Amino acid sequence: MKQDELKFALRGTLIHAPAIGAVEILENALLAVDDGGQIAEVTNPGEQGYAELEQLAAQAGKLEELSPKQYLLPGLVDTHVHAPQWPQLGKALDRPLDEWLQKYTFPLEARYADAEFAERVYRNLARTLIANGTTTAMYYATIHLEASMRLAEICLEQGQRALVGKVAMDNPEQCPDYYRDASAGQGLEDTGRFMEQVLGMPGNAGRLVLPVITPRFIPACTDEMLQGLGELAQHSGCHVQTHCSEGDWEHAYVLERYGKTDTLSLDGFGLLTPQTVLAHCDFIDDADMRVIKGADTGIAHCPLSNLYFANAVFPARKALDRGLQVGLGTDIAAGANPGILHNCQMAVTASRALEDGVNPDLPAEERGTAGTRIDFREAFWMATAGGGEALGLKVGKFVRGYAFDAIVVDTDAPDSNLIIWEDMDNGDDILQKIIYNADRRNIKRVWVQGEQIKG
Amino acid sequence: MKQDELKFALRGTLIHAPAIGAVEILENALLAVDDGGQIAEVTNPGEQGYAELEQLAAQAGKLEELSPKQYLLPGLVDTHVHAPQWPQLGKALDRPLDEWLQKYTFPLEARYADAEFAERVYRNLARTLIANGTTTAMYYATIHLEASMRLAEICLEQGQRALVGKVAMDNPEQCPDYYRDASAGQGLEDTGRFMEQVLGMPGNAGRLVLPVITPRFIPACTDEMLQGLGELAQHSGCHVQTHCSEGDWEHAYVLERYGKTDTLSLDGFGLLTPQTVLAHCDFIDDADMRVIKGADTGIAHCPLSNLYFANAVFPARKALDRGLQVGLGTDIAAGANPGILHNCQMAVTASRALEDGVNPDLPAEERGTAGTRIDFREAFWMATAGGGEALGLKVGKFVRGYAFDAIVVDTDAPDSNLIIWEDMDNGDDILQKIIYNADRRNIKRVWVQGEQIKG
């Protein structure tokens, strides 16, 4: 490459998951970022091109070295965030779901009619997620056009790759009077306007921030709304996000209303596309899995949230084995932790509960479901490249042509529970320890599309 | 009280759990600590004695005010820690339990024959637990007398209330050749010597550090060892710790060896006393619960560890409802997080999995176990006063006559995921948010027996 095309090169230890279940640790590797923020080259000592790149970068004064206790990881991808619920994080988790929604969530979301309130919350949220290493986030905003635009603008301004949806919800039978789209027509019109405005934001020519067609979930929408959003999705090629078979109630509601599953119903409305992400999917069956795979649609697995509000654990092992595209989601605020690393460990933990079962009164053979566990490798995949695949974005791996979205994890941060013993820990151990005990203080630097946004 | 008996008084917002399921939030309360490190008085504005205490403390220059964003909580109690496994934290969790033990844990524990190695690890561990707010910890050390003494000395030196056991394990059929007591006689003799040495440590007249009789678990011990340790427990009144019905394998092994459960077997050896703490107890039945309650014995509930290695979730709700004394344990390193606050949220999370079940292929009514959830109140109880009860120590509440073991949680720490919205969060919300998102940086100060050991 030419010197003026090189933005910078980094030398250090890279850890990423190039394929499901595989972790690659590249020591003393050189990674070149081009002037467009893409990865131009990844090369290892002794390989062709290493010495040339080293020389080129050094001569240009663009060679940076990570310290021996720092690790470069792909940026974390959060495929499911309810941005307006941010102040509710960790609150009222002792309440039943219905009360949680009616007494806390909907009244809170309604407050985003006030764009100043939105500004205050969304700034705090985006800053916090970036601090935790989330380089890409797929957000639900609220029904409000102005506040939803604020979220898009704030992400762009803070440099976070974001997919943002103005929420569509117009079903008077399921949504409170004080918080729903006035009509399907209004909701569709606002969605269309939101898409235009996001794509037209000054500074967004590179499409760092993308609009998302966002039917909240089937119960919250009328047929007219679902039909209209499906047509919009088909015509625009825009991303889509919604909830799918999250819990017993929702799953049963849709079966009752349409005589078929969420997955088949959404597909019938044209809402399953390669740009769609379905949150949760705990109760999808084998046929649903085939449809989702065939549609090239992604899944947002939200392990912490699921243990509170989904009545079951998503069968991640099965979904990955069948070739589905699965990323991780915090599901703020049903998931009470803003970190994707935390959800990495929760994905492993939840899968262990699924495999072994939980009820000690049952004999072992009736308690669990053999062969359903995942380990830190699959969890790390979902947190990075799997999330990228689910979103249809080239992020999450250190591969030429992918965007340089990355974090530096410093295992030597002061006042941290992440403790590496040099004489006892190998590379796999270090990654596993990062997943279990790194926190935002260990995340020293964050880049999105080659731009450093933390550190 | 007299001025010279007052060590200091603190004014601020106190949060504690005076009873199971109850959270008390005392605003602008005054708490007096006497020169022995006990709580001498807790009084609220307008109550008798408030003005007098305020005046007394102020005149003596011993009145300290917490900031409005700081909360005084009881120190956290960790009832189950394997100290030598500290370097293994977060490692090899993808391996089967047998491999985890044989390839990682036992070889690591064997290294503590080297007291210098022990010193290095144990200093780091005690410092880390204190930084995370653990004011009392019940530790398993290893079979080695010298290294176990180092752990006791380090805790005393760092000011942490500790209960430390030299591990007894002599069964050649279950313990590796390179890591077991040479004989039951040797193990018993070393245990006796260890007890004496701990109680005789210079500076330990106040018994901040206590020795614990520690049969690793039934499978690791011969009958002679269990019998001998039971007699020692009965004669000495010393604390006892062991594992009880942790997983399917252990539970079945004991049933096979003795024709009765762990609980009944341990009781038969005289090992169930009011000073005993049984770790895990996932598979105890109703009769076991009655025996444990009758013996006034405590339970260490280790929710994170259980989801990896115990094959089931401990029925905390049922145990608490039946009046059992239950504390929380990290179970380092089978539990991959050193924080009791983290285990607080995991106790809630695990109970939700137990209540709702985990397998989406089952109908809801067969999937879960109704009425088994706990919430943050019970979890906070177990993390503080419940742990104190289980250990038979007067710690974990802000009550006159209890030791002043406490932490200050600062909700305004920089670079933290704990975010309080003053206009939206009440006292319960704040405690719940602390449990879900506070970390060691929020724990600004730590006291044990009135002595400040952090901050």
Interface residues (C-beta under 8 A of the other chain):
Chain A: P87 L89 G90 K91 A92 L93 D94 N124 T128 A131 N132 D248 D282 F283 L304 L307 Y308 N311 A312 V313 F314 P315 A336 N337 P338 G339 Q345 V348 T349 A350 R352 A353 L354 D356 G357 V358 N359 P360 D361 A364 R367 G368 T369 D375 F376 R377 D415 S416 N417 I419 W421 M424 D425 D429 Q432 K433 I435 Y436 N437 D439 R440 R441
Chain B: P87 L89 G90 K91 A92 L93 D94 L108 N124 T128 A131 N132 D248 D282 F283 L304 L307 Y308 N311 A312 V313 F314 P315 A336 N337 P338 G339 Q345 V348 T349 A350 R352 A353 L354 D356 G357 V358 N359 P360 D361 A364 R367 G368 T369 D375 F376 R377 D415 S416 N417 I419 W421 M424 D425 D429 Q432 K433 I435 Y436 N437 D439 R440 R441
